[in-house]
Amino acid sequence: MEPIKSSELITNDDGSVFHLHLHPEDLAEQVILVGDPSRVEMIASYFEKIEIRKSNREFCTITGYYKGYRLSVISTGIGPDNIDIVMNELDALVNIDLHTKEIKEQKKTLNIVRIGTSGSVQADVPVHSFVISEMSLGIDGVLRFYRDNEMICDAAFEEAFIKECHWAPLAARPYAVKASKRLVDKLHTEGVTVKGVTLTANGFYGPQGRVLRLPIEMPTVNDEIARFRFGDYKIINYEMESAAIAGLAALMGHQATTICLIIANRANGDASADYKPHMKKLVEYTLNSLIR
């Protein structure tokens, strides 16, 4: 196989990968992704030792040790377009020689957990709940740009969703992809976390059924999403990253899932008055779950 062209895998003058500004040795095998760059520092405040601290634009990374366990915490900013950048560059760091641009024969698997905030669409999943994405439904279209995406997607789930939620024909086709069962099981504690389907939107307003000045194409979609069932699955929450993470990880051979704090309930109109103390509890819970 010929080396990857420099225009396709751009590196910086110091040999680091283009957007993340990381070298392979900067990255731990356990990666925590967050949207907000300030949350990187918050999570790293639990570390007893910090090895690496790097940043470029919205992409901030701290690699260090929590109770002797090496982790990297990386901010992605908002949205599946940024996830496309982050996931490809994380994979390049471990599975491509950045100097020769050759794909390595021996592939490495990363464990990737996103810690985020989201809105519940189910009235019985209240504000401040912890929700684990055992499956994600992406309406962003990112995964459809990659060959063999249908091999990891649940087409029957997608077809049922399109039909029952009266999905607009001109909107991107939803893709349903399962998270890593091993990571889901590791993070799940009965009575503490809720497992279900997370819907990943490519915007905060119209794509999540919010109306300000512009009318939306599918005005009843949130009610239909809340009612939708497929076997034992139901959609629990909205956010903007989990499906792209789970889908790209599955195609690349990595393990990934998302755990979110519910900060708003779209079904009953509740919103958290102050979610930050609850986010700290979620971070502590996730860190301790990952090392057990």
Secondary structure, 3 states (H helix, E strand, C coil): CCCCCCCCCCECCCCCECCCCCCHHHCCCEEEEECCHHHHHHHHCCCCEEEEEEEECCEEEEEEEECCEEEEEEECCCCHHHHHHHHHHHHHHHHEECCCCEECCCCCCCEEEEEEEEEECCCCCCCCCEEEEEEEEECCCHHHHCCCHHHCECHHHHHHHHHHCCCCCCCCCCEEEECCHHHHHHHCCCCCEEEEEEEECCCCCHHHCCCCCCCCCCCCHHHHHHHCEECCEEEEEEECCHHHHHHHHHHHCCEEEEEEEEEEECCCCEECCCCHHHHHHHHHHHHHHHHC
